[in-house]
């Protein structure tokens, strides 16, 4: 294999060692009173490669399911778990959120362990919409006051507001 191809984040040869975890799901407004369900999926390709996270909408998962089932044989398609419909995807109860994340994780694990030679649809799904890490800065906000002094009795004293950011 050529070295320039090894730089790709996920290859077909990495799929047997790849682990998937759905860290959380959330509902995002998309306009005009409509909402979409999105998932943050952690992908760890193993083999010493660094993992990443992708953000996927539920419609992306349905699209992947349809594309993969159309490209594989019927015998392989029966090994792919069916995605449940109905209230599991609409309900926001904490118990349903955990169950929904578990169902999606099982579905994606089955997708990466399918006995097919080329699994390009799944690789494209797991390598697109990568969530970039956000650099967080520590921040403190508050008011500076004199220790032990009551601000009401000292009318000449004005508290100063401060905001400090440091890396």
TISEVO-852114 format. One record per residue: residue number from 1; x, y, z of N, C-alpha, C, O in turn. Coordinates in steps of 0.1 Angstrom, whole numbers, plus 5000, padded with zeros to 4 digits. Atoms other than C-alpha are relative to their C-alpha. Layout:
<recs>
rec num NUM	npx X	npy Y	npz Z	capx X	capy Y	capz Z	cpx X	cpy Y	cpz Z	opx X	opy Y	opz Z
...
</recs>
This chain:
<recs>
rec num 1	npx 5009	npy 4988	npz 5000	capx 5000	capy 5000	capz 5000	cpx 5009	cpy 5012	cpz 5000	opx 5019	opy 5013	opz 5007
rec num 2	npx 4992	npy 4988	npz 5001	capx 5013	capy 5034	capz 4991	cpx 4999	cpy 5008	cpz 5012	opx 4989	opy 5009	opz 5019
rec num 3	npx 5000	npy 4992	npz 4988	capx 5023	capy 5057	capz 5020	cpx 4990	cpy 5011	cpz 5000	opx 4984	opy 5015	opz 5011
rec num 4	npx 5009	npy 4988	npz 5000	capx 5001	capy 5086	capz 5008	cpx 4986	cpy 4995	cpz 5003	opx 4978	opy 5003	opz 5008
rec num 5	npx 5013	npy 5005	npz 4997	capx 4970	capy 5064	capz 5012	cpx 4999	cpy 4996	cpz 5014	opx 4988	opy 4996	opz 5020
rec num 6	npx 5001	npy 5004	npz 4986	capx 4979	capy 5054	capz 5047	cpx 4996	cpy 5012	cpz 5009	opx 4992	opy 5010	opz 5020
rec num 7	npx 5004	npy 4988	npz 4992	capx 4973	capy 5090	capz 5058	cpx 4985	cpy 5002	cpz 5001	opx 4980	opy 5010	opz 5009
rec num 8	npx 5014	npy 4999	npz 4999	capx 4936	capy 5085	capz 5052	cpx 4995	cpy 4996	cpz 5014	opx 5001	opy 4987	opz 5020
rec num 9	npx 5004	npy 5003	npz 4986	capx 4917	capy 5084	capz 5086	cpx 4994	cpy 4986	cpz 5002	opx 4996	opy 4980	opz 5012
rec num 10	npx 5006	npy 5014	npz 4998	capx 4899	capy 5051	capz 5079	cpx 5000	cpy 4993	cpz 4987	opx 4996	opy 4998	opz 4977
rec num 11	npx 4999	npy 5009	npz 5011	capx 4905	capy 5023	capz 5055	cpx 4992	cpy 4988	cpz 5002	opx 4988	opy 4985	opz 5013
rec num 12	npx 5007	npy 5012	npz 4998	capx 4887	capy 4991	capz 5048	cpx 5007	cpy 4990	cpz 5009	opx 5001	opy 4982	opz 5016
rec num 13	npx 4992	npy 5009	npz 4991	capx 4915	capy 4972	capz 5065	cpx 4999	cpy 5004	cpz 5015	opx 5002	opy 4996	opz 5024
rec num 14	npx 5001	npy 4996	npz 4986	capx 4909	capy 4993	capz 5097	cpx 4986	cpy 4996	cpz 5006	opx 4985	opy 4996	opz 5018
rec num 15	npx 5013	npy 5002	npz 4995	capx 4872	capy 4984	capz 5100	cpx 4999	cpy 4989	cpz 5010	opx 4991	opy 4990	opz 5020
rec num 16	npx 5001	npy 5010	npz 4990	capx 4877	capy 4951	capz 5119	cpx 5005	cpy 5004	cpz 5014	opx 5000	opy 4999	opz 5024
rec num 17	npx 4994	npy 4995	npz 4987	capx 4896	capy 4970	capz 5146	cpx 4993	cpy 5013	cpz 5005	opx 4996	opy 5018	opz 5016
rec num 18	npx 5007	npy 4987	npz 4997	capx 4873	capy 5001	capz 5146	cpx 4989	cpy 4998	cpz 5011	opx 4981	opy 4988	opz 5010
rec num 19	npx 5011	npy 5000	npz 4990	capx 4851	capy 5008	capz 5176	cpx 4992	cpy 5013	cpz 4998	opx 4997	opy 5023	opz 4995
rec num 20	npx 5009	npy 4989	npz 5002	capx 4821	capy 5031	capz 5175	cpx 4993	cpy 5002	cpz 5014	opx 4989	opy 4992	opz 5021
rec num 21	npx 5007	npy 4997	npz 4988	capx 4805	capy 5049	capz 5205	cpx 4991	cpy 5012	cpz 4997	opx 4996	opy 5022	opz 4991
rec num 22	npx 5009	npy 4988	npz 5001	capx 4775	capy 5073	capz 5204	cpx 5000	cpy 5007	cpz 5013	opx 4995	opy 5002	opz 5023
rec num 23	npx 4998	npy 4993	npz 4988	capx 4784	capy 5098	capz 5230	cpx 4987	cpy 5007	cpz 5005	opx 4984	opy 5006	opz 5017
rec num 24	npx 5012	npy 4994	npz 4996	capx 4752	capy 5118	capz 5230	cpx 4992	cpy 5004	cpz 4987	opx 4997	opy 5004	opz 4976
rec num 25	npx 5009	npy 4995	npz 5011	capx 4722	capy 5130	capz 5209	cpx 4994	cpy 5013	cpz 5005	opx 4992	opy 5015	opz 5017
rec num 26	npx 5007	npy 4988	npz 4997	capx 4705	capy 5163	capz 5207	cpx 4991	cpy 5004	cpz 4989	opx 4992	opy 4999	opz 4978
rec num 27	npx 5010	npy 4995	npz 5009	capx 4676	capy 5181	capz 5190	cpx 5004	cpy 5014	cpz 4996	opx 5006	opy 5022	opz 5005
rec num 28	npx 4997	npy 4986	npz 5005	capx 4685	capy 5211	capz 5168	cpx 4989	cpy 5005	cpz 4992	opx 4983	opy 4998	opz 4984
rec num 29	npx 5010	npy 4994	npz 5009	capx 4660	capy 5235	capz 5153	cpx 5006	cpy 5003	cpz 4986	opx 5018	opy 5007	opz 4985
rec num 30	npx 4995	npy 4997	npz 5014	capx 4663	capy 5238	capz 5115	cpx 4992	cpy 5010	cpz 4993	opx 4994	opy 5013	opz 4981
rec num 31	npx 5007	npy 4989	npz 5005	capx 4639	capy 5266	capz 5110	cpx 4985	cpy 4996	cpz 4998	opx 4981	opy 4985	opz 4997
rec num 32	npx 5015	npy 5001	npz 5001	capx 4601	capy 5272	capz 5107	cpx 4994	cpy 4989	cpz 5009	opx 4985	opy 4982	opz 5005
rec num 33	npx 5006	npy 5009	npz 4990	capx 4594	capy 5252	capz 5138	cpx 5003	cpy 4986	cpz 4999	opx 4998	opy 4977	opz 5006
rec num 34	npx 4995	npy 5014	npz 5002	capx 4611	capy 5220	capz 5126	cpx 5013	cpy 4998	cpz 5007	opx 5021	opy 5007	opz 5010
rec num 35	npx 4988	npy 5003	npz 4992	capx 4637	capy 5202	capz 5145	cpx 5006	cpy 4987	cpz 4994	opx 4999	opy 4979	opz 4987
rec num 36	npx 4993	npy 5012	npz 5005	capx 4663	capy 5175	capz 5136	cpx 5008	cpy 4994	cpz 5011	opx 5013	opy 5001	opz 5020
rec num 37	npx 4993	npy 5008	npz 4989	capx 4678	capy 5148	capz 5158	cpx 5014	cpy 4998	cpz 4994	opx 5016	opy 4992	opz 4984
rec num 38	npx 4986	npy 5003	npz 5004	capx 4716	capy 5147	capz 5156	cpx 5007	cpy 4992	cpz 5011	opx 5004	opy 4993	opz 5023
rec num 39	npx 4993	npy 5009	npz 4992	capx 4741	capy 5123	capz 5171	cpx 5015	cpy 5004	cpz 4999	opx 5020	opy 5008	opz 4988
rec num 40	npx 4985	npy 4999	npz 5000	capx 4778	capy 5127	capz 5181	cpx 5005	cpy 4986	cpz 5001	opx 5003	opy 4979	opz 5011
rec num 41	npx 4994	npy 5014	npz 5001	capx 4796	capy 5095	capz 5171	cpx 5015	cpy 5000	cpz 5002	opx 5021	opy 5007	opz 4994
rec num 42	npx 4985	npy 5001	npz 4998	capx 4831	capy 5087	capz 5184	cpx 5005	cpy 4988	cpz 4992	opx 5000	opy 4977	opz 4993
rec num 43	npx 4995	npy 5011	npz 5009	capx 4851	capy 5067	capz 5159	cpx 5015	cpy 4998	cpz 5004	opx 5023	opy 5007	opz 5004
rec num 44	npx 4986	npy 5004	npz 4996	capx 4883	capy 5049	capz 5171	cpx 5005	cpy 4989	cpz 4991	opx 5001	opy 4978	opz 4992
rec num 45	npx 4996	npy 5010	npz 5010	capx 4900	capy 5032	capz 5141	cpx 5010	cpy 4989	cpz 5005	opx 5012	opy 4979	opz 4998
rec num 46	npx 4990	npy 5010	npz 4995	capx 4925	capy 5013	capz 5163	cpx 5013	cpy 5001	cpz 4992	opx 5015	opy 5011	opz 4985
rec num 47	npx 4987	npy 5000	npz 5008	capx 4959	capy 5003	capz 5148	cpx 5009	cpy 5012	cpz 5003	opx 5016	opy 5016	opz 4994
rec num 48	npx 4991	npy 4989	npz 4997	capx 4975	capy 5032	capz 5166	cpx 4996	cpy 5014	cpz 4994	opx 5003	opy 5024	opz 4996
rec num 49	npx 5005	npy 4988	npz 5005	capx 4954	capy 5058	capz 5148	cpx 4992	cpy 5008	cpz 5010	opx 4986	opy 5002	opz 5019
rec num 50	npx 5008	npy 4992	npz 4991	capx 4939	capy 5087	capz 5166	cpx 4985	cpy 5001	cpz 4996	opx 4982	opy 5001	opz 4984
rec num 51	npx 5014	npy 5000	npz 5002	capx 4901	capy 5088	capz 5169	cpx 4995	cpy 5014	cpz 4997	opx 5002	opy 5024	opz 4998
rec num 52	npx 5006	npy 4987	npz 5002	capx 4877	capy 5115	capz 5160	cpx 4985	cpy 4999	cpz 5003	opx 4980	opy 4988	opz 5005
rec num 53	npx 5015	npy 5000	npz 4998	capx 4840	capy 5125	capz 5164	cpx 4994	cpy 5006	cpz 4988	opx 4999	opy 5015	opz 4981
rec num 54	npx 5008	npy 4994	npz 5011	capx 4814	capy 5131	capz 5137	cpx 4986	cpy 5003	cpz 5005	opx 4981	opy 4997	opz 5015
rec num 55	npx 5014	npy 4996	npz 4997	capx 4780	capy 5148	capz 5139	cpx 4991	cpy 4995	cpz 4989	opx 4994	opy 4999	opz 4977
rec num 56	npx 5009	npy 5005	npz 5011	capx 4753	capy 5130	capz 5120	cpx 4985	cpy 5002	cpz 5004	opx 4981	opy 5000	opz 5016
rec num 57	npx 5014	npy 4999	npz 4998	capx 4716	capy 5137	capz 5116	cpx 4994	cpy 4986	cpz 4999	opx 4999	opy 4977	opz 4992
rec num 58	npx 5008	npy 5013	npz 5001	capx 4690	capy 5109	capz 5119	cpx 4998	cpy 4997	cpz 4985	opx 4997	opy 4986	opz 4981
rec num 59	npx 5003	npy 5003	npz 5014	capx 4682	capy 5114	capz 5082	cpx 5013	cpy 4995	cpz 4993	opx 5012	opy 4987	opz 4983
rec num 60	npx 4988	npy 5006	npz 5006	capx 4719	capy 5106	capz 5074	cpx 5001	cpy 4986	cpz 5003	opx 5005	opy 4978	opz 4995
rec num 61	npx 5000	npy 5015	npz 4996	capx 4716	capy 5073	capz 5093	cpx 4990	cpy 4993	cpz 4991	opx 4993	opy 4982	opz 4987
rec num 62	npx 5010	npy 5006	npz 5008	capx 4684	capy 5065	capz 5074	cpx 5005	cpy 4998	cpz 4985	opx 5003	opy 4988	opz 4979
rec num 63	npx 4994	npy 5001	npz 5013	capx 4702	capy 5073	capz 5041	cpx 5010	cpy 4990	cpz 4999	opx 5011	opy 4983	opz 4989
rec num 64	npx 4989	npy 5010	npz 5000	capx 4732	capy 5052	capz 5050	cpx 4993	cpy 4986	cpz 5000	opx 4997	opy 4977	opz 4992
rec num 65	npx 5007	npy 5013	npz 5000	capx 4708	capy 5023	capz 5058	cpx 4995	cpy 4996	cpz 4987	opx 4996	opy 4984	opz 4982
rec num 66	npx 5006	npy 5002	npz 5013	capx 4690	capy 5026	capz 5025	cpx 5011	cpy 4997	cpz 4989	opx 5010	opy 4987	opz 4982
rec num 67	npx 4989	npy 5002	npz 5010	capx 4723	capy 5029	capz 5004	cpx 5007	cpy 4986	cpz 5002	opx 5009	opy 4979	opz 4992
rec num 68	npx 4993	npy 5013	npz 4998	capx 4740	capy 4999	capz 5021	cpx 4991	cpy 4988	cpz 4997	opx 4996	opy 4979	opz 4991
rec num 69	npx 5009	npy 5012	npz 5003	capx 4709	capy 4976	capz 5019	cpx 4998	cpy 4998	cpz 4985	opx 4996	opy 4987	opz 4980
rec num 70	npx 5001	npy 5001	npz 5014	capx 4707	capy 4984	capz 4982	cpx 5012	cpy 4995	cpz 4993	opx 5012	opy 4989	opz 4982
rec num 71	npx 4987	npy 5005	npz 5006	capx 4744	capy 4975	capz 4975	cpx 5004	cpy 4986	cpz 5004	opx 5012	opy 4980	opz 4997
rec num 72	npx 4995	npy 5013	npz 4995	capx 4748	capy 4943	capz 4995	cpx 4990	cpy 4989	cpz 4996	opx 4978	opy 4992	opz 4992
rec num 73	npx 5009	npy 5011	npz 5003	capx 4733	capy 4909	capz 4989	cpx 4989	cpy 4998	cpz 5011	opx 4991	opy 5004	opz 5022
rec num 74	npx 5011	npy 5002	npz 4991	capx 4701	capy 4898	capz 5006	cpx 5005	cpy 4992	cpz 5013	opx 5000	opy 4995	opz 5024
rec num 75	npx 4994	npy 5007	npz 4988	capx 4721	capy 4874	capz 5029	cpx 5007	cpy 5009	cpz 5009	opx 5005	opy 5008	opz 5022
rec num 76	npx 4992	npy 4991	npz 4991	capx 4743	capy 4902	capz 5042	cpx 4990	cpy 5010	cpz 5005	opx 4991	opy 5015	opz 5017
rec num 77	npx 5010	npy 4990	npz 4996	capx 4713	capy 4926	capz 5044	cpx 4992	cpy 4995	cpz 5012	opx 4988	opy 5003	opz 5020
rec num 78	npx 5007	npy 5005	npz 4989	capx 4696	capy 4903	capz 5068	cpx 5008	cpy 5001	cpz 5013	opx 5002	opy 5000	opz 5024
rec num 79	npx 4992	npy 4999	npz 4988	capx 4725	capy 4906	capz 5092	cpx 5001	cpy 5014	cpz 5006	opx 5005	opy 5017	opz 5017
rec num 80	npx 5000	npy 4986	npz 4995	capx 4721	capy 4944	capz 5095	cpx 4987	cpy 5002	cpz 5008	opx 4976	opy 4999	opz 5003
rec num 81	npx 5012	npy 4998	npz 4991	capx 4698	capy 4953	capz 5124	cpx 4991	cpy 5010	cpz 4994	opx 4995	opy 5020	opz 4988
rec num 82	npx 5010	npy 4990	npz 5005	capx 4666	capy 4972	capz 5114	cpx 5000	cpy 5011	cpz 5010	opx 5000	opy 5009	opz 5022
rec num 83	npx 5002	npy 4988	npz 4992	capx 4663	capy 5007	capz 5127	cpx 4985	cpy 5001	cpz 5004	opx 4976	opy 5001	opz 4996
rec num 84	npx 5014	npy 4999	npz 4995	capx 4632	capy 5010	capz 5149	cpx 4994	cpy 5014	cpz 4996	opx 5002	opy 5023	opz 4995
rec num 85	npx 5007	npy 4987	npz 5003	capx 4607	capy 5037	capz 5139	cpx 4992	cpy 5005	cpz 5012	opx 4993	opy 4999	opz 5023
rec num 86	npx 5009	npy 4995	npz 4990	capx 4582	capy 5057	capz 5158	cpx 5006	cpy 5008	cpz 5011	opx 5014	opy 5017	opz 5008
rec num 87	npx 4997	npy 4991	npz 4989	capx 4585	capy 5072	capz 5192	cpx 5014	cpy 5000	cpz 5005	opx 5019	opy 5009	opz 5012
rec num 88	npx 4986	npy 5001	npz 4995	capx 4621	capy 5060	capz 5199	cpx 5008	cpy 5012	cpz 4995	opx 5017	opy 5017	opz 5003
rec num 89	npx 4992	npy 4989	npz 5005	capx 4634	capy 5088	capz 5177	cpx 4994	cpy 5014	cpz 5003	opx 5000	opy 5024	opz 5001
rec num 90	npx 5006	npy 4987	npz 4997	capx 4609	capy 5115	capz 5187	cpx 4999	cpy 5003	cpz 5015	opx 4999	opy 5015	opz 5019
rec num 91	npx 5002	npy 4997	npz 4986	capx 4607	capy 5111	capz 5225	cpx 5013	cpy 5005	cpz 5006	opx 5024	opy 5001	opz 5002
rec num 92	npx 4988	npy 4994	npz 4994	capx 4631	capy 5132	capz 5246	cpx 5002	cpy 4995	cpz 5014	opx 5011	opy 5001	opz 5021
rec num 93	npx 4998	npy 5005	npz 4987	capx 4628	capy 5112	capz 5278	cpx 5014	cpy 4994	cpz 5002	opx 5019	opy 4988	opz 4992
rec num 94	npx 4986	npy 5005	npz 4999	capx 4662	capy 5103	capz 5293	cpx 5001	cpy 4985	cpz 4998	opx 5011	opy 4980	opz 4992
rec num 95	npx 4999	npy 5014	npz 5002	capx 4654	capy 5066	capz 5292	cpx 5000	cpy 4997	cpz 4985	opx 5007	opy 4988	opz 4980
rec num 96	npx 5000	npy 5002	npz 5014	capx 4646	capy 5068	capz 5255	cpx 5013	cpy 5005	cpz 4993	opx 5017	opy 4999	opz 4983
rec num 97	npx 4988	npy 4995	npz 5006	capx 4677	capy 5089	capz 5248	cpx 5011	cpy 4989	cpz 5001	opx 5018	opy 4986	opz 4991
rec num 98	npx 4990	npy 5011	npz 4999	capx 4699	capy 5061	capz 5262	cpx 4997	cpy 4988	cpz 4992	opx 5006	opy 4982	opz 4986
rec num 99	npx 5003	npy 5011	npz 5008	capx 4680	capy 5034	capz 5244	cpx 5002	cpy 5003	cpz 4985	opx 5007	opy 4995	opz 4978
rec num 100	npx 4997	npy 4996	npz 5014	capx 4682	capy 5054	capz 5211	cpx 5015	cpy 5000	cpz 4997	opx 5018	opy 4995	opz 4986
rec num 101	npx 4985	npy 5000	npz 5002	capx 4720	capy 5058	capz 5215	cpx 5005	cpy 4986	cpz 4999	opx 5014	opy 4983	opz 4991
rec num 102	npx 4995	npy 5014	npz 5000	capx 4724	capy 5021	capz 5222	cpx 4996	cpy 4993	cpz 4987	opx 5004	opy 4986	opz 4981
rec num 103	npx 5005	npy 5006	npz 5013	capx 4703	capy 5011	capz 5191	cpx 5009	cpy 5005	cpz 4989	opx 5012	opy 4997	opz 4980
rec num 104	npx 4992	npy 4995	npz 5011	capx 4723	capy 5034	capz 5169	cpx 5014	cpy 4995	cpz 5001	opx 5020	opy 4992	opz 4990
rec num 105	npx 4987	npy 5006	npz 4999	capx 4756	capy 5021	capz 5183	cpx 5000	cpy 4986	cpz 4995	opx 5010	opy 4982	opz 4988
rec num 106	npx 5001	npy 5014	npz 5005	capx 4745	capy 4985	capz 5176	cpx 4999	cpy 5000	cpz 4985	opx 5006	opy 4992	opz 4978
rec num 107	npx 5002	npy 4999	npz 5014	capx 4735	capy 4995	capz 5141	cpx 5013	cpy 5003	cpz 4993	opx 5017	opy 4997	opz 4983
rec num 108	npx 4987	npy 4996	npz 5006	capx 4768	capy 5012	capz 5133	cpx 5011	cpy 4989	cpz 5002	opx 5019	opy 4987	opz 4993
rec num 109	npx 4991	npy 5011	npz 4998	capx 4788	capy 4984	capz 5148	cpx 4998	cpy 4988	cpz 4990	opx 5007	opy 4983	opz 4985
rec num 110	npx 5003	npy 5010	npz 5010	capx 4770	capy 4959	capz 5125	cpx 5004	cpy 5005	cpz 4987	opx 5008	opy 4997	opz 4978
rec num 111	npx 4996	npy 4995	npz 5013	capx 4777	capy 4982	capz 5096	cpx 5015	cpy 4998	cpz 4997	opx 5019	opy 4995	opz 4986
rec num 112	npx 4986	npy 5001	npz 5003	capx 4814	capy 4982	capz 5101	cpx 5005	cpy 4986	cpz 5000	opx 5016	opy 4983	opz 4995
rec num 113	npx 4995	npy 5014	npz 5000	capx 4816	capy 4944	capz 5107	cpx 4993	cpy 4992	cpz 4990	opx 4992	opy 4980	opz 4991
rec num 114	npx 5007	npy 5007	npz 5010	capx 4796	capy 4935	capz 5076	cpx 5011	cpy 4992	cpz 4992	opx 5021	opy 4997	opz 4989
rec num 115	npx 4990	npy 5009	npz 5008	capx 4813	capy 4906	capz 5056	cpx 5000	cpy 5004	cpz 4985	opx 4996	opy 4996	opz 4977
rec num 116	npx 4999	npy 4996	npz 5014	capx 4818	capy 4926	capz 5024	cpx 5014	cpy 5005	cpz 4997	opx 5021	opy 5009	opz 5007
rec num 117	npx 4986	npy 4997	npz 5004	capx 4850	capy 4934	capz 5005	cpx 5002	cpy 5015	cpz 5001	opx 5012	opy 5020	opz 5007
rec num 118	npx 4998	npy 4985	npz 5000	capx 4845	capy 4972	capz 5000	cpx 4988	cpy 5006	cpz 5007	opx 4976	opy 5003	opz 5004
rec num 119	npx 5010	npy 4994	npz 4991	capx 4826	capy 4991	capz 5026	cpx 5001	cpy 5016	cpz 4999	opx 5001	opy 5022	opz 5009
rec num 120	npx 4997	npy 4986	npz 5002	capx 4830	capy 5026	capz 5011	cpx 4989	cpy 5009	cpz 5005	opx 4992	opy 5020	opz 5010
rec num 121	npx 5011	npy 4992	npz 4995	capx 4795	capy 5039	capz 5021	cpx 5002	cpy 5002	cpz 5015	opx 5000	opy 5014	opz 5019
rec num 122	npx 4998	npy 4999	npz 4985	capx 4802	capy 5032	capz 5058	cpx 5013	cpy 5009	cpz 5003	opx 5012	opy 5017	opz 5012
rec num 123	npx 4988	npy 4992	npz 4998	capx 4837	capy 5047	capz 5055	cpx 4998	cpy 5015	cpz 4997	opx 5002	opy 5024	opz 5005
rec num 124	npx 5003	npy 4986	npz 5003	capx 4824	capy 5079	capz 5038	cpx 4991	cpy 5005	cpz 5011	opx 4992	opy 5017	opz 5015
rec num 125	npx 5009	npy 4995	npz 4989	capx 4797	capy 5081	capz 5066	cpx 5008	cpy 5004	cpz 5012	opx 5006	opy 5014	opz 5018
rec num 126	npx 4992	npy 4998	npz 4987	capx 4823	capy 5078	capz 5094	cpx 5011	cpy 5010	cpz 4999	opx 5017	opy 5014	opz 5009
rec num 127	npx 4989	npy 4990	npz 5001	capx 4848	capy 5103	capz 5079	cpx 4995	cpy 5013	cpz 4995	opx 5003	opy 5022	opz 4993
rec num 128	npx 5005	npy 4987	npz 5004	capx 4825	capy 5131	capz 5069	cpx 4993	cpy 5007	cpz 5012	opx 4989	opy 5000	opz 5021
rec num 129	npx 5006	npy 4992	npz 4989	capx 4810	capy 5159	capz 5091	cpx 5008	cpy 4998	cpz 5013	opx 5002	opy 4996	opz 5024
rec num 130	npx 4991	npy 5002	npz 4989	capx 4840	capy 5156	capz 5115	cpx 4998	cpy 5013	cpz 5009	opx 4998	opy 5024	opz 5004
rec num 131	npx 5001	npy 4989	npz 4990	capx 4835	capy 5177	capz 5147	cpx 5014	cpy 5005	cpz 5004	opx 5022	opy 4997	opz 5008
rec num 132	npx 4987	npy 4994	npz 4996	capx 4865	capy 5200	capz 5152	cpx 5000	cpy 5002	cpz 5015	opx 4991	opy 5007	opz 5020
rec num 133	npx 4999	npy 4998	npz 4986	capx 4878	capy 5201	capz 5187	cpx 5000	cpy 5016	cpz 5003	opx 5006	opy 5023	opz 4995
rec num 134	npx 5001	npy 4986	npz 4996	capx 4870	capy 5234	capz 5204	cpx 5010	cpy 5003	cpz 5011	opx 5011	opy 4996	opz 5021
rec num 135	npx 4991	npy 4996	npz 4989	capx 4898	capy 5251	capz 5224	cpx 4993	cpy 5008	cpz 5010	opx 4987	opy 5018	opz 5008
rec num 136	npx 5007	npy 4993	npz 4989	capx 4884	capy 5260	capz 5257	cpx 5009	cpy 5008	cpz 5008	opx 5020	opy 5004	opz 5012
rec num 137	npx 4992	npy 4991	npz 4991	capx 4898	capy 5289	capz 5277	cpx 4993	cpy 5000	cpz 5013	opx 4981	opy 5000	opz 5014
rec num 138	npx 5005	npy 4998	npz 4987	capx 4894	capy 5292	capz 5314	cpx 4995	cpy 5014	cpz 5002	opx 5002	opy 5023	opz 4997
rec num 139	npx 5005	npy 4987	npz 4999	capx 4873	capy 5322	capz 5323	cpx 4994	cpy 5002	cpz 5014	opx 4987	opy 4993	opz 5019
rec num 140	npx 5005	npy 4997	npz 4987	capx 4865	capy 5338	capz 5356	cpx 4994	cpy 5014	cpz 4999	opx 4999	opy 5023	opz 4993
rec num 141	npx 5007	npy 4987	npz 5000	capx 4840	capy 5366	capz 5361	cpx 4995	cpy 5003	cpz 5014	opx 4992	opy 4993	opz 5021
rec num 142	npx 5005	npy 4996	npz 4987	capx 4828	capy 5385	capz 5391	cpx 5002	cpy 5014	cpz 5004	opx 5004	opy 5022	opz 4995
rec num 143	npx 4998	npy 4987	npz 4995	capx 4830	capy 5416	capz 5412	cpx 5011	cpy 5001	cpz 5010	opx 5012	opy 4992	opz 5018
rec num 144	npx 4989	npy 4998	npz 4990	capx 4860	capy 5429	capz 5431	cpx 4994	cpy 5008	cpz 5012	opx 4988	opy 5019	opz 5010
rec num 145	npx 5005	npy 4993	npz 4989	capx 4850	capy 5439	capz 5466	cpx 5011	cpy 5000	cpz 5011	opx 5020	opy 4992	opz 5010
rec num 146	npx 4990	npy 5000	npz 4988	capx 4869	capy 5448	capz 5498	cpx 4995	cpy 4990	cpz 5010	opx 4983	opy 4989	opz 5013
rec num 147	npx 5003	npy 5011	npz 4991	capx 4870	capy 5419	capz 5522	cpx 4994	cpy 5006	cpz 5013	opx 5000	opy 5015	opz 5019
rec num 148	npx 5006	npy 4996	npz 4988	capx 4847	capy 5424	capz 5551	cpx 4993	cpy 5013	cpz 5000	opx 4988	opy 5017	opz 5011
rec num 149	npx 5007	npy 4987	npz 5001	capx 4832	capy 5456	capz 5539	cpx 4986	cpy 4999	cpz 4994	opx 4984	opy 4991	opz 4985
rec num 150	npx 5013	npy 5000	npz 5004	capx 4795	capy 5461	capz 5535	cpx 4998	cpy 5011	cpz 4990	opx 5001	opy 5023	opz 4993
rec num 151	npx 5001	npy 4990	npz 5011	capx 4788	capy 5479	capz 5502	cpx 4989	cpy 5011	cpz 5003	opx 4990	opy 5022	opz 4998
rec num 152	npx 5010	npy 4990	npz 4997	capx 4757	capy 5496	capz 5516	cpx 5005	cpy 5011	cpz 5010	opx 5001	opy 5023	opz 5008
rec num 153	npx 4995	npy 4990	npz 4990	capx 4775	capy 5514	capz 5545	cpx 5011	cpy 5008	cpz 4993	opx 5014	opy 5019	opz 4998
rec num 154	npx 4989	npy 4992	npz 5006	capx 4804	capy 5525	capz 5522	cpx 4995	cpy 5004	cpz 4986	opx 4998	opy 4998	opz 4976
rec num 155	npx 5006	npy 4995	npz 5013	capx 4786	capy 5545	capz 5495	cpx 5010	cpy 5005	cpz 4991	opx 5007	opy 5006	opz 4979
rec num 156	npx 4990	npy 4995	npz 5009	capx 4818	capy 5559	capz 5481	cpx 5007	cpy 4989	cpz 4993	opx 5014	opy 4991	opz 4982
rec num 157	npx 4993	npy 5012	npz 5007	capx 4831	capy 5524	capz 5472	cpx 4991	cpy 4995	cpz 4989	opx 4980	opy 4992	opz 4991
rec num 158	npx 5007	npy 5006	npz 5011	capx 4821	capy 5512	capz 5438	cpx 5007	cpy 4987	cpz 4996	opx 5019	opy 4986	opz 4994
rec num 159	npx 4993	npy 5013	npz 5004	capx 4827	capy 5475	capz 5430	cpx 5004	cpy 5000	cpz 4985	opx 4997	opy 5007	opz 4977
rec num 160	npx 4995	npy 5001	npz 5014	capx 4846	capy 5468	capz 5398	cpx 4998	cpy 4986	cpz 4995	opx 5001	opy 4976	opz 5001
rec num 161	npx 5002	npy 5012	npz 5007	capx 4836	capy 5441	capz 5374	cpx 5013	cpy 4996	cpz 4993	opx 5019	opy 5004	opz 4987
rec num 162	npx 4989	npy 5005	npz 5007	capx 4863	capy 5419	capz 5360	cpx 4997	cpy 4988	cpz 4992	opx 4987	opy 4980	opz 4995
rec num 163	npx 5001	npy 5012	npz 5008	capx 4867	capy 5392	capz 5334	cpx 5014	cpy 4996	cpz 4996	opx 5021	opy 5004	opz 4990
rec num 164	npx 4986	npy 5004	npz 5003	capx 4899	capy 5372	capz 5331	cpx 4999	cpy 4987	cpz 4991	opx 4992	opy 4978	opz 4995
rec num 165	npx 4999	npy 5012	npz 5008	capx 4906	capy 5347	capz 5303	cpx 5015	cpy 4996	cpz 4999	opx 5023	opy 5004	opz 4997
rec num 166	npx 4986	npy 5005	npz 5001	capx 4937	capy 5325	capz 5303	cpx 4999	cpy 4986	cpz 4994	opx 4990	opy 4979	opz 4996
rec num 167	npx 5000	npy 5013	npz 5007	capx 4947	capy 5295	capz 5283	cpx 5005	cpy 4989	cpz 5009	opx 5007	opy 4977	opz 5005
</recs>
